[in-house]
Amino acid sequence: MSEPATALDSRFSDPEAQATDWRETKRVLENAQLFWISTVRTDGRPHVSPLVAVWLDDAVYFTTGETEQKARNLRANANVILTTGCSTWDDGLDVVVEGAAVQVEDESLLRRLADAWTHKWDGQWRYEVRDGRFRHSGGEAIVFKVAPIKVLAFGKGTFSHTRHQF
């Protein structure tokens, strides 16, 4: 993926603010322990849920059970928003990823992702790959990829609103 076009939105930024560099935004995505996913139910109501995810090959990957609400929502509308950051008002960087969730079934990629989950959480999340899915002691999970269309970075302290457009 090429570097995104990055711009500060001065309407929502302090006068002395600078755009957040893509490398810093990407670091937050790589290190995030928790994301919140927003999907839309078939009746138009929103659905939000916390989840663990990994950033790999310029995309966010997450898992869900086949019958979970987010999986049912994604079958009807693949557009999602993933958010991460910190819950403080005056320090840190909050990041919003917009894109479409596409199910991943390629087993070589799934094996790389399983390794990424194991590594990121020091073995707390372990998956085996079989039949285009993750398998674990509690059952199975499907995996989705979100390649960003737009990423927003909200700096705090010196408040900034940066858009990374792909």
C-alpha positions in Angstrom: 0.0 0.0 0.0 1.3 3.4 -0.8 1.4 6.2 1.7 -2.0 7.8 2.2 -2.6 11.5 1.4 -2.5 13.1 4.8 -4.1 16.5 5.7 -4.9 18.4 8.9 -8.5 19.6 9.2 -7.9 23.0 10.7 -11.6 23.4 11.5 -11.3 20.9 14.3 -7.7 21.4 15.3 -5.8 23.8 17.6 -4.2 26.7 15.7 -0.7 25.3 16.5 -1.6 21.7 15.7 0.2 19.7 13.0 -1.1 16.7 11.0 -0.4 13.4 12.6 2.2 11.5 10.6 1.0 8.3 9.0 3.8 6.3 10.8 2.4 7.4 14.2 -1.1 6.5 13.3 0.0 3.1 12.0 1.9 2.6 15.2 -1.3 3.0 17.2 -3.1 0.5 14.9 -0.3 -2.0 15.3 -0.1 -1.8 19.1 -3.8 -1.4 19.9 -5.0 -4.1 22.3 -8.7 -3.3 21.8 -10.8 -2.0 19.0 -14.5 -1.2 18.8 -16.3 -2.2 15.7 -19.5 -0.4 14.5 -21.7 -2.3 12.1 -25.3 -1.7 10.9 -28.2 -4.2 11.6 -30.5 -5.1 8.7 -33.2 -2.7 10.2 -30.7 0.2 10.2 -29.9 0.3 13.9 -26.2 0.5 14.8 -24.3 -2.2 16.6 -21.0 -1.7 18.4 -18.9 -4.3 20.0 -15.3 -4.5 21.4 -12.9 -6.9 19.8 -9.2 -7.8 19.5 -7.6 -7.3 16.1 -4.3 -7.3 14.3 -2.8 -4.8 11.8 -1.0 -6.8 9.1 -0.2 -5.9 5.5 -1.8 -2.5 5.7 -5.2 -3.8 6.9 -7.1 -4.5 10.2 -8.1 -8.2 10.7 -10.7 -9.3 13.2 -12.6 -12.5 14.1 -16.2 -13.3 14.9 -18.4 -16.3 15.3 -20.6 -17.1 12.4 -23.8 -16.4 14.4 -22.7 -13.3 16.2 -24.5 -10.1 15.6 -21.6 -8.4 13.8 -21.3 -11.4 11.4 -25.0 -11.3 10.6 -24.8 -7.5 10.1 -21.8 -7.9 7.7 -23.6 -10.3 5.5 -26.1 -7.5 4.7 -23.7 -4.5 4.8 -19.9 -4.9 4.8 -19.2 -1.2 5.7 -17.6 -0.9 9.1 -15.9 1.6 11.4 -13.2 0.4 13.7 -12.0 2.7 16.5 -9.1 2.5 19.0 -7.1 4.8 21.1 -7.2 5.8 24.8 -10.0 7.1 27.0 -8.2 10.2 28.2 -9.3 13.7 27.2 -6.0 15.5 27.1 -3.4 13.0 26.0 -2.9 10.3 23.3 -4.2 9.5 19.9 -7.6 8.1 18.9 -7.9 6.4 15.5 -10.9 5.6 13.4 -10.7 3.2 10.4 -13.3 3.2 7.7 -13.7 0.5 5.1 -15.5 -2.7 4.0 -15.1 -6.0 5.9 -14.2 -8.8 3.5 -14.1 -12.4 4.8 -10.7 -14.1 4.5 -10.6 -17.7 3.6 -7.1 -18.1 2.1 -5.4 -20.5 4.4 -1.8 -19.3 3.9 -2.9 -15.8 5.0 -5.0 -17.2 7.8 -1.9 -19.1 9.1 0.1 -15.8 9.0 -2.8 -14.1 10.9 -2.9 -16.9 13.5 0.8 -16.4 14.1 0.2 -12.6 14.4 -2.5 -13.1 17.0 -0.3 -15.6 19.0 2.7 -13.2 18.9 0.8 -10.0 19.7 -0.9 -11.4 22.8 2.0 -13.7 24.0 0.1 -16.9 23.3 -3.2 -15.9 24.9 -4.9 -16.1 21.5 -4.1 -19.3 19.7 -5.8 -20.5 16.5 -5.4 -23.4 14.2 -6.4 -23.0 10.5 -8.8 -25.4 8.8 -11.4 -25.1 6.1 -10.9 -21.3 5.7 -11.5 -20.6 9.4 -9.8 -20.2 12.7 -10.4 -23.1 15.1 -9.9 -22.8 18.8 -10.9 -24.7 22.0 -14.2 -22.9 22.1 -15.2 -23.6 18.5 -14.4 -21.7 15.3 -14.3 -18.1 14.1 -14.4 -16.5 10.7 -11.9 -13.8 9.9 -12.5 -10.4 8.2 -10.1 -7.9 6.6 -10.7 -4.2 6.5 -8.4 -2.4 4.1 -8.8 1.3 5.1 -10.5 3.7 2.7 -10.0 6.6 5.2 -8.3 6.7 8.6 -8.9 9.6 11.0 -6.4 10.4 13.8 -7.5 12.6 16.7 -4.6 14.0 18.7 -5.2 15.2 22.2 -3.4 17.8 24.4 -2.8 19.9 21.3 -6.0 18.9 19.6 -5.7 17.8 16.0 -7.9 16.2 13.4 -5.9 14.4 10.7 -7.3 12.6 7.7 -5.3 9.8 6.0 -7.0 9.1 2.6 -6.2 6.0 0.6 
